[in-house]
Amino acid sequence: MNTPIEQQIVSLLKEGDKKAITLLYQNYSDTLFGVISKVISDPDLAQDALQETFIKVWKKAHTYDRKKAKLFTWLYRIAYNTAIDKVRSVSNKQSKEVQIENSNVYKITSNSLNQDVIDIKKHLKSIDEKYQIVINALFFEGMTQQEASDELNIPLGTIKSRLKIGLRELKKIYNPETKKS
């Protein structure tokens, strides 16, 4: 059940009332900053990601559906994904600034790469779609099992079973000698 403050924030967001951002900031900024800080260690960069999170929340307010997720869960996902995007953005910017081909310090041999995970998305497509959806939500979208259950509208027990079976199917692909289930 949503608290009265959550209901008020959602109503204000849906109406496009800027008071919603103030209330969101007062009630959720510390927690969301904590979520972001687990992904981004630089406090200034984390603060930038927090601000971007609130901008995204404002712009995406019309997409929030309380039937799919609690307000905090929705905010958490936006904050977490914004933090990951920020890290990738900074990483991409830094990799463009360094001239890797002019230095042998950054050369990576194929032995140092984990060959098993390079093609995991390709192999994921070879298992049943119901397992793909669960594994994708949990591993590539960073959801918890409960969040995946809520988001996908699948019972938690089914999420756990599909994860177990899906991982077993992937194990068969990566280790064909495994005969036992």
C-alpha positions, 0 to 999 in steps of 0.5 A, spaced: 500 500 500 502 506 498 503 511 503 499 518 503 506 522 501 507 517 495 500 518 493 501 525 493 507 525 489 504 521 484 498 525 483 503 531 483 507 528 478 501 526 473 499 533 474 505 536 472 506 540 478 513 542 480 512 541 487 512 533 486 520 534 485 521 538 491 517 532 495 521 527 491 528 530 493 526 531 500 523 524 501 528 520 496 534 524 495 538 521 500 536 513 499 537 514 491 544 517 492 546 511 496 543 507 490 547 511 485 554 511 490 554 503 490 555 504 482 559 510 482 564 512 487 566 519 485 561 523 489 561 529 484 559 524 479 554 521 483 551 527 485 550 529 477 547 522 476 542 524 482 540 530 478 539 526 472 535 521 475 530 527 478 530 530 470 528 523 468 523 522 473 520 528 471 520 527 464 517 519 465 512 521 470 507 519 465 510 512 464 509 510 472 504 505 473 503 503 480 500 497 478 507 495 476 511 497 481 511 501 488 514 508 487 520 507 490 522 501 486 520 505 480 525 511 482 530 505 484 530 503 477 531 509 474 537 511 479 540 505 478 540 505 470 542 512 470 548 511 474 550 505 470 549 509 464 553 515 467 559 510 468 559 507 461 559 514 459 565 516 463 568 510 461 567 511 453 569 518 454 576 516 457 577 510 452 576 515 446 581 520 450 586 514 450 590 512 444 590 505 445 593 503 439 599 507 440 601 503 447 602 496 449 600 497 456 593 496 454 593 491 449 589 485 452 590 478 450 585 473 448 587 469 454 585 474 459 578 475 456 573 470 459 571 467 452 565 464 456 561 470 457 563 474 451 557 470 447 552 469 453 547 474 450 547 469 443 547 463 447 541 466 451 537 466 445 538 459 444 534 457 450 526 458 451 523 465 451 520 464 458 527 463 461 530 468 457 526 473 460 527 472 467 535 471 466 535 478 462 531 481 468 535 479 473 542 479 470 542 484 465 537 489 467 539 488 475 532 487 478 532 483 484 527 476 484 522 480 487 522 486 482 522 481 476 516 478 479 512 485 480 515 487 473 513 481 469 507 479 473 510 472 474 509 469 481 516 469 485 516 462 486 516 461 478 521 467 477 526 462 482 524 456 478 525 459 471 532 462 473 534 455 476 532 452 469 534 457 465 541 457 468 541 449 468 540 450 460 545 455 459 550 450 463 548 445 458 551 449 452 557 451 456 559 445 459 556 439 454 559 434 458 553 435 463 548 430 463 545 431 469 539 436 470 
